[in-house]
Every structure is written in C-alpha cells, then in structure tokens.
C-alpha cells in the first residue's frame, strides 16, 4: 500500500506541474483510498471528496461509479452509514 500511496503522490505532483487537473484528481482519489485502508479515514474522506470534486469540475465522468464506491467504503468504515448510503445511491444512478 505504501507504494500505491507514493505513486499516487507522484501522480499528483507531476499532474499539478503539467496542469493536468483531471489526472491530479485521480491521484487524490487513489491516495485517499490508500489512507482509508491504512485507517486514516478522516483524511481519506477529505482526499477522496477533493478528488471527486476536482474531477467533476473538469466535466469528467470517467470511472465516476468507481470513485464513488471508494468514497462509500471510506464513509462506511468511519461509521458514516447515512452518508455512505447517499453516495451509494448516487453511484447507482451512474
């Protein structure tokens, strides 16, 4: 998992440097997912939500259900079941 976290950080850094907002958003989501697996769920939620918001700001819809599923998982693991169900319902509409 540490390797994934490092690669996500590298993706964010390179994408930001090159101005690739959408790719940077992917990195934020993936890094957030790793943080959730490592038990840092509050940070994970912030990272995943930031990444999804950044992706949506570009007009992107690629992999939206997957990104939302990662957010659902992080919410559920934190005990935020109402939020998890709300995000799950959104993911299912995709």
N, CA, C and O atoms as a GROMACS GRO file, in nm:
protein
  376
    1UNK      N    1   0.081  -0.119   0.000
    1UNK     CA    2   0.000   0.000   0.000
    1UNK      C    3   0.085   0.126   0.000
    1UNK      O    4   0.048   0.227  -0.060
    2UNK      N    5   0.198   0.121   0.067
    2UNK     CA    6   0.286   0.239   0.071
    2UNK      C    7   0.329   0.277  -0.070
    2UNK      O    8   0.336   0.395  -0.103
    3UNK      N    9   0.357   0.176  -0.153
    3UNK     CA   10   0.397   0.203  -0.290
    3UNK      C   11   0.284   0.274  -0.366
    3UNK      O   12   0.309   0.368  -0.442
    4UNK      N   13   0.162   0.228  -0.346
    4UNK     CA   14   0.047   0.291  -0.412
    4UNK      C   15   0.033   0.436  -0.365
    4UNK      O   16   0.008   0.526  -0.445
    5UNK      N   17   0.050   0.457  -0.235
    5UNK     CA   18   0.041   0.592  -0.180
    5UNK      C   19   0.149   0.681  -0.240
    5UNK      O   20   0.123   0.796  -0.275
    6UNK      N   21   0.270   0.629  -0.251
    6UNK     CA   22   0.380   0.707  -0.309
    6UNK      C   23   0.355   0.736  -0.456
    6UNK      O   24   0.380   0.847  -0.503
    7UNK      N   25   0.306   0.636  -0.529
    7UNK     CA   26   0.277   0.656  -0.672
    7UNK      C   27   0.164   0.757  -0.692
    7UNK      O   28   0.169   0.838  -0.785
    8UNK      N   29   0.065   0.752  -0.605
    8UNK     CA   30  -0.044   0.850  -0.613
    8UNK      C   31   0.010   0.990  -0.588
    8UNK      O   32  -0.029   1.085  -0.656
    9UNK      N   33   0.098   1.004  -0.490
    9UNK     CA   34   0.160   1.134  -0.462
    9UNK      C   35   0.242   1.183  -0.580
    9UNK      O   36   0.239   1.302  -0.614
   10UNK      N   37   0.314   1.092  -0.643
   10UNK     CA   38   0.393   1.129  -0.761
   10UNK      C   39   0.302   1.170  -0.876
   10UNK      O   40   0.333   1.265  -0.950
   11UNK      N   41   0.191   1.100  -0.892
   11UNK     CA   42   0.094   1.135  -0.996
   11UNK      C   43   0.038   1.275  -0.973
   11UNK      O   44   0.025   1.354  -1.066
   12UNK      N   45   0.005   1.305  -0.848
   12UNK     CA   46  -0.048   1.437  -0.814
   12UNK      C   47   0.056   1.544  -0.845
   12UNK      O   48   0.025   1.646  -0.907
   13UNK      N   49   0.179   1.522  -0.801
   13UNK     CA   50   0.285   1.621  -0.822
   13UNK      C   51   0.311   1.647  -0.970
   13UNK      O   52   0.316   1.762  -1.013
   14UNK      N   53   0.326   1.542  -1.047
   14UNK     CA   54   0.354   1.558  -1.190
   14UNK      C   55   0.235   1.620  -1.263
   14UNK      O   56   0.252   1.708  -1.347
   15UNK      N   57   0.115   1.574  -1.230
   15UNK     CA   58  -0.005   1.627  -1.295
   15UNK      C   59  -0.025   1.775  -1.263
   15UNK      O   60  -0.062   1.853  -1.351
   16UNK      N   61   0.000   1.811  -1.140
   16UNK     CA   62  -0.013   1.951  -1.100
   16UNK      C   63   0.089   2.036  -1.174
   16UNK      O   64   0.056   2.144  -1.225
   17UNK      N   65   0.212   1.988  -1.181
   17UNK     CA   66   0.319   2.060  -1.251
   17UNK      C   67   0.285   2.082  -1.398
   17UNK      O   68   0.313   2.188  -1.455
   18UNK      N   69   0.224   1.980  -1.460
   18UNK     CA   70   0.192   1.987  -1.602
   18UNK      C   71   0.054   2.049  -1.630
   18UNK      O   72   0.018   2.071  -1.745
   19UNK      N   73  -0.021   2.076  -1.524
   19UNK     CA   74  -0.153   2.136  -1.542
   19UNK      C   75  -0.262   2.037  -1.580
   19UNK      O   76  -0.363   2.075  -1.638
   20UNK      N   77  -0.241   1.909  -1.547
   20UNK     CA   78  -0.339   1.805  -1.579
   20UNK      C   79  -0.432   1.786  -1.459
   20UNK      O   80  -0.414   1.695  -1.378
   21UNK      N   81  -0.531   1.871  -1.449
   21UNK     CA   82  -0.621   1.873  -1.335
   21UNK      C   83  -0.694   1.740  -1.317
   21UNK      O   84  -0.705   1.690  -1.205
   22UNK      N   85  -0.742   1.684  -1.426
   22UNK     CA   86  -0.818   1.559  -1.416
   22UNK      C   87  -0.731   1.446  -1.362
   22UNK      O   88  -0.775   1.370  -1.276
   23UNK      N   89  -0.610   1.436  -1.410
   23UNK     CA   90  -0.520   1.330  -1.364
   23UNK      C   91  -0.479   1.352  -1.219
   23UNK      O   92  -0.466   1.256  -1.143
   24UNK      N   93  -0.460   1.476  -1.181
   24UNK     CA   94  -0.430   1.507  -1.041
   24UNK      C   95  -0.545   1.464  -0.951
   24UNK      O   96  -0.523   1.414  -0.841
   25UNK      N   97  -0.666   1.483  -0.998
   25UNK     CA   98  -0.784   1.440  -0.922
   25UNK      C   99  -0.785   1.289  -0.902
   25UNK      O  100  -0.819   1.241  -0.794
   26UNK      N  101  -0.747   1.214  -1.005
   26UNK     CA  102  -0.739   1.069  -0.992
   26UNK      C  103  -0.640   1.032  -0.882
   26UNK      O  104  -0.666   0.943  -0.801
   27UNK      N  105  -0.527   1.100  -0.880
   27UNK     CA  106  -0.426   1.075  -0.778
   27UNK      C  107  -0.478   1.101  -0.638
   27UNK      O  108  -0.450   1.025  -0.546
   28UNK      N  109  -0.554   1.209  -0.622
   28UNK     CA  110  -0.611   1.241  -0.491
   28UNK      C  111  -0.708   1.133  -0.444
   28UNK      O  112  -0.707   1.094  -0.328
   29UNK      N  113  -0.789   1.085  -0.536
   29UNK     CA  114  -0.884   0.979  -0.501
   29UNK      C  115  -0.810   0.852  -0.461
   29UNK      O  116  -0.844   0.789  -0.360
   30UNK      N  117  -0.711   0.815  -0.538
   30UNK     CA  118  -0.636   0.693  -0.508
   30UNK      C  119  -0.558   0.705  -0.377
   30UNK      O  120  -0.553   0.610  -0.299
   31UNK      N  121  -0.498   0.820  -0.354
   31UNK     CA  122  -0.426   0.840  -0.228
   31UNK      C  123  -0.524   0.834  -0.111
   31UNK      O  124  -0.493   0.776  -0.007
   32UNK      N  125  -0.641   0.893  -0.128
   32UNK     CA  126  -0.743   0.885  -0.024
   32UNK      C  127  -0.786   0.742   0.004
   32UNK      O  128  -0.808   0.705   0.119
   33UNK      N  129  -0.798   0.663  -0.100
   33UNK     CA  130  -0.835   0.523  -0.084
   33UNK      C  131  -0.731   0.448  -0.002
   33UNK      O  132  -0.765   0.367   0.084
   34UNK      N  133  -0.604   0.474  -0.029
   34UNK     CA  134  -0.496   0.411   0.048
   34UNK      C  135  -0.501   0.456   0.194
   34UNK      O  136  -0.483   0.375   0.285
   35UNK      N  137  -0.525   0.584   0.216
   35UNK     CA  138  -0.536   0.634   0.353
   35UNK      C  139  -0.648   0.562   0.428
   35UNK      O  140  -0.634   0.532   0.547
   36UNK      N  141  -0.758   0.535   0.360
   36UNK     CA  142  -0.870   0.462   0.423
   36UNK      C  143  -0.825   0.322   0.461
   36UNK      O  144  -0.856   0.275   0.571
   37UNK      N  145  -0.754   0.255   0.373
   37UNK     CA  146  -0.706   0.119   0.402
   37UNK      C  147  -0.609   0.120   0.520
   37UNK      O  148  -0.598   0.022   0.593
   38UNK      N  149  -0.538   0.231   0.537
   38UNK     CA  150  -0.442   0.242   0.645
   38UNK      C  151  -0.504   0.293   0.775
   38UNK      O  152  -0.434   0.315   0.874
   39UNK      N  153  -0.636   0.312   0.774
   39UNK     CA  154  -0.706   0.353   0.895
   39UNK      C  155  -0.711   0.502   0.919
   39UNK      O  156  -0.760   0.545   1.023
   40UNK      N  157  -0.663   0.582   0.826
   40UNK     CA  158  -0.666   0.728   0.838
   40UNK      C  159  -0.789   0.780   0.764
   40UNK      O  160  -0.779   0.852   0.665
   41UNK      N  161  -0.904   0.742   0.814
   41UNK     CA  162  -1.028   0.761   0.739
   41UNK      C  163  -1.074   0.905   0.723
   41UNK      O  164  -1.127   0.940   0.618
   42UNK      N  165  -1.054   0.988   0.824
   42UNK     CA  166  -1.096   1.128   0.809
   42UNK      C  167  -1.014   1.196   0.699
   42UNK      O  168  -1.070   1.269   0.616
   43UNK      N  169  -0.886   1.172   0.698
   43UNK     CA  170  -0.801   1.227   0.590
   43UNK      C  171  -0.842   1.165   0.457
   43UNK      O  172  -0.844   1.232   0.354
   44UNK      N  173  -0.874   1.036   0.460
   44UNK     CA  174  -0.914   0.966   0.338
   44UNK      C  175  -1.039   1.029   0.278
   44UNK      O  176  -1.045   1.055   0.158
   45UNK      N  177  -1.137   1.052   0.363
   45UNK     CA  178  -1.261   1.113   0.314
   45UNK      C  179  -1.234   1.248   0.248
   45UNK      O  180  -1.288   1.276   0.141
   46UNK      N  181  -1.152   1.329   0.312
   46UNK     CA  182  -1.120   1.461   0.256
   46UNK      C  183  -1.051   1.448   0.121
   46UNK      O  184  -1.084   1.520   0.027
   47UNK      N  185  -0.956   1.355   0.110
   47UNK     CA  186  -0.882   1.336  -0.015
   47UNK      C  187  -0.973   1.287  -0.127
   47UNK      O  188  -0.969   1.338  -0.239
   48UNK      N  189  -1.054   1.187  -0.095
   48UNK     CA  190  -1.143   1.131  -0.197
   48UNK      C  191  -1.245   1.236  -0.242
   48UNK      O  192  -1.267   1.253  -0.362
   49UNK      N  193  -1.305   1.306  -0.147
   49UNK     CA  194  -1.404   1.409  -0.183
   49UNK      C  195  -1.339   1.521  -0.264
   49UNK      O  196  -1.399   1.571  -0.359
   50UNK      N  197  -1.218   1.560  -0.227
   50UNK     CA  198  -1.146   1.663  -0.303
   50UNK      C  199  -1.120   1.615  -0.445
   50UNK      O  200  -1.137   1.691  -0.541
   51UNK      N  201  -1.078   1.490  -0.458
   51UNK     CA  202  -1.051   1.436  -0.591
   51UNK      C  203  -1.175   1.428  -0.678
   51UNK      O  204  -1.171   1.463  -0.796
   52UNK      N  205  -1.284   1.381  -0.620
   52UNK     CA  206  -1.410   1.372  -0.696
   52UNK      C  207  -1.456   1.511  -0.737
   52UNK      O  208  -1.499   1.531  -0.850
   53UNK      N  209  -1.448   1.608  -0.646
   53UNK     CA  210  -1.488   1.745  -0.679
   53UNK      C  211  -1.400   1.802  -0.790
   53UNK      O  212  -1.450   1.868  -0.882
   54UNK      N  213  -1.271   1.778  -0.781
   54UNK     CA  214  -1.180   1.826  -0.886
   54UNK      C  215  -1.209   1.762  -1.020
   54UNK      O  216  -1.204   1.828  -1.124
   55UNK      N  217  -1.238   1.634  -1.018
   55UNK     CA  218  -1.271   1.563  -1.141
   55UNK      C  219  -1.399   1.618  -1.203
   55UNK      O  220  -1.406   1.640  -1.323
   56UNK      N  221  -1.499   1.638  -1.120
   56UNK     CA  222  -1.626   1.691  -1.169
   56UNK      C  223  -1.610   1.834  -1.223
   56UNK      O  224  -1.676   1.872  -1.319
   57UNK      N  225  -1.522   1.912  -1.161
   57UNK     CA  226  -1.500   2.050  -1.206
   57UNK      C  227  -1.446   2.054  -1.348
   57UNK      O  228  -1.463   2.154  -1.418
   58UNK      N  229  -1.381   1.948  -1.391
   58UNK     CA  230  -1.328   1.943  -1.528
   58UNK      C  231  -1.433   1.894  -1.627
   58UNK      O  232  -1.410   1.893  -1.748
   59UNK      N  233  -1.550   1.854  -1.574
   59UNK     CA  234  -1.654   1.798  -1.660
   59UNK      C  235  -1.638   1.649  -1.679
   59UNK      O  236  -1.710   1.587  -1.758
   60UNK      N  237  -1.543   1.590  -1.608
   60UNK     CA  238  -1.514   1.448  -1.624
   60UNK      C  239  -1.620   1.358  -1.563
   60UNK      O  240  -1.677   1.390  -1.459
   61UNK      N  241  -1.643   1.247  -1.628
   61UNK     CA  242  -1.735   1.146  -1.577
   61UNK      C  243  -1.671   1.007  -1.577
   61UNK      O  244  -1.732   0.911  -1.531
   62UNK      N  245  -1.550   0.997  -1.627
   62UNK     CA  246  -1.480   0.869  -1.636
   62UNK      C  247  -1.468   0.804  -1.498
   62UNK      O  248  -1.423   0.867  -1.403
   63UNK      N  249  -1.508   0.679  -1.488
   63UNK     CA  250  -1.496   0.598  -1.366
   63UNK      C  251  -1.572   0.654  -1.246
   63UNK      O  252  -1.539   0.620  -1.132
   64UNK      N  253  -1.669   0.738  -1.268
   64UNK     CA  254  -1.743   0.801  -1.158
   64UNK      C  255  -1.800   0.700  -1.060
   64UNK      O  256  -1.787   0.720  -0.939
   65UNK      N  257  -1.862   0.590  -1.106
   65UNK     CA  258  -1.913   0.493  -1.009
   65UNK      C  259  -1.802   0.431  -0.922
   65UNK      O  260  -1.823   0.406  -0.804
   66UNK      N  261  -1.687   0.408  -0.980
   66UNK     CA  262  -1.576   0.351  -0.904
   66UNK      C  263  -1.527   0.449  -0.799
   66UNK      O  264  -1.505   0.412  -0.684
   67UNK      N  265  -1.508   0.576  -0.838
   67UNK     CA  266  -1.462   0.676  -0.742
   67UNK      C  267  -1.562   0.689  -0.628
   67UNK      O  268  -1.524   0.698  -0.511
   68UNK      N  269  -1.690   0.689  -0.663
   68UNK     CA  270  -1.794   0.700  -0.560
   68UNK      C  271  -1.795   0.576  -0.470
   68UNK      O  272  -1.821   0.588  -0.350
   69UNK      N  273  -1.769   0.459  -0.526
   69UNK     CA  274  -1.763   0.337  -0.446
   69UNK      C  275  -1.651   0.346  -0.342
   69UNK      O  276  -1.667   0.299  -0.229
   70UNK      N  277  -1.538   0.405  -0.380
   70UNK     CA  278  -1.429   0.423  -0.284
   70UNK      C  279  -1.472   0.517  -0.172
   70UNK      O  280  -1.436   0.496  -0.056
   71UNK      N  281  -1.548   0.619  -0.206
   71UNK     CA  282  -1.600   0.712  -0.105
   71UNK      C  283  -1.700   0.642  -0.014
   71UNK      O  284  -1.699   0.663   0.108
   72UNK      N  285  -1.786   0.559  -0.070
   72UNK     CA  286  -1.882   0.481   0.009
   72UNK      C  287  -1.809   0.395   0.111
   72UNK      O  288  -1.844   0.392   0.229
   73UNK      N  289  -1.707   0.326   0.064
   73UNK     CA  290  -1.630   0.238   0.152
   73UNK      C  291  -1.567   0.316   0.268
   73UNK      O  292  -1.572   0.272   0.383
   74UNK      N  293  -1.508   0.430   0.237
   74UNK     CA  294  -1.444   0.511   0.341
   74UNK      C  295  -1.548   0.562   0.442
   74UNK      O  296  -1.523   0.561   0.562
   75UNK      N  297  -1.664   0.606   0.393
   75UNK     CA  298  -1.770   0.651   0.484
   75UNK      C  299  -1.817   0.536   0.574
   75UNK      O  300  -1.833   0.553   0.694
   76UNK      N  301  -1.838   0.420   0.515
   76UNK     CA  302  -1.888   0.305   0.592
   76UNK      C  303  -1.787   0.263   0.698
   76UNK      O  304  -1.824   0.233   0.811
   77UNK      N  305  -1.659   0.261   0.662
   77UNK     CA  306  -1.556   0.222   0.758
   77UNK      C  307  -1.545   0.323   0.872
   77UNK      O  308  -1.504   0.287   0.983
   78UNK      N  309  -1.581   0.447   0.847
   78UNK     CA  310  -1.576   0.551   0.951
   78UNK      C  311  -1.705   0.550   1.034
   78UNK      O  312  -1.714   0.619   1.136
   79UNK      N  313  -1.804   0.471   0.990
   79UNK     CA  314  -1.931   0.464   1.063
   79UNK      C  315  -2.031   0.567   1.017
   79UNK      O  316  -2.134   0.586   1.082
   80UNK      N  317  -2.005   0.633   0.906
   80UNK     CA  318  -2.096   0.733   0.850
   80UNK      C  319  -2.191   0.663   0.753
   80UNK      O  320  -2.181   0.680   0.631
   81UNK      N  321  -2.282   0.585   0.807
   81UNK     CA  322  -2.365   0.500   0.723
   81UNK      C  323  -2.467   0.577   0.640
   81UNK      O  324  -2.495   0.539   0.526
   82UNK      N  325  -2.522   0.685   0.694
   82UNK     CA  326  -2.617   0.766   0.616
   82UNK      C  327  -2.548   0.827   0.493
   82UNK      O  328  -2.602   0.825   0.383
   83UNK      N  329  -2.428   0.882   0.515
   83UNK     CA  330  -2.354   0.940   0.403
   83UNK      C  331  -2.317   0.832   0.303
   83UNK      O  332  -2.323   0.853   0.182
   84UNK      N  333  -2.278   0.714   0.354
   84UNK     CA  334  -2.242   0.604   0.265
   84UNK      C  335  -2.361   0.565   0.177
   84UNK      O  336  -2.345   0.543   0.057
   85UNK      N  337  -2.479   0.557   0.236
   85UNK     CA  338  -2.599   0.522   0.158
   85UNK      C  339  -2.633   0.630   0.056
   85UNK      O  340  -2.676   0.598  -0.055
   86UNK      N  341  -2.615   0.756   0.093
   86UNK     CA  342  -2.643   0.865   0.000
   86UNK      C  343  -2.550   0.859  -0.121
   86UNK      O  344  -2.593   0.873  -0.235
   87UNK      N  345  -2.422   0.838  -0.093
   87UNK     CA  346  -2.324   0.830  -0.202
   87UNK      C  347  -2.348   0.703  -0.285
   87UNK      O  348  -2.333   0.705  -0.407
   88UNK      N  349  -2.384   0.594  -0.220
   88UNK     CA  350  -2.414   0.471  -0.292
   88UNK      C  351  -2.530   0.490  -0.388
   88UNK      O  352  -2.525   0.443  -0.501
   89UNK      N  353  -2.633   0.559  -0.344
   89UNK     CA  354  -2.748   0.587  -0.431
   89UNK      C  355  -2.703   0.668  -0.552
   89UNK      O  356  -2.749   0.643  -0.664
   90UNK      N  357  -2.614   0.764  -0.530
   90UNK     CA  358  -2.562   0.843  -0.642
   90UNK      C  359  -2.483   0.755  -0.738
   90UNK      O  360  -2.497   0.765  -0.860
   91UNK      N  361  -2.399   0.667  -0.682
   91UNK     CA  362  -2.319   0.577  -0.766
   91UNK      C  363  -2.407   0.486  -0.850
   91UNK      O  364  -2.377   0.459  -0.966
   92UNK      N  365  -2.516   0.440  -0.792
   92UNK     CA  366  -2.605   0.351  -0.864
   92UNK      C  367  -2.676   0.421  -0.981
   92UNK      O  368  -2.714   0.356  -1.078
   93UNK      N  369  -2.693   0.553  -0.972
   93UNK     CA  370  -2.756   0.624  -1.084
   93UNK      C  371  -2.665   0.632  -1.206
   93UNK      O  372  -2.712   0.652  -1.317
   94UNK      N  373  -2.536   0.616  -1.184
   94UNK     CA  374  -2.442   0.617  -1.296
   94UNK      C  375  -2.454   0.489  -1.375
   94UNK      O  376  -2.383   0.471  -1.474
   0.00000   0.00000   0.00000
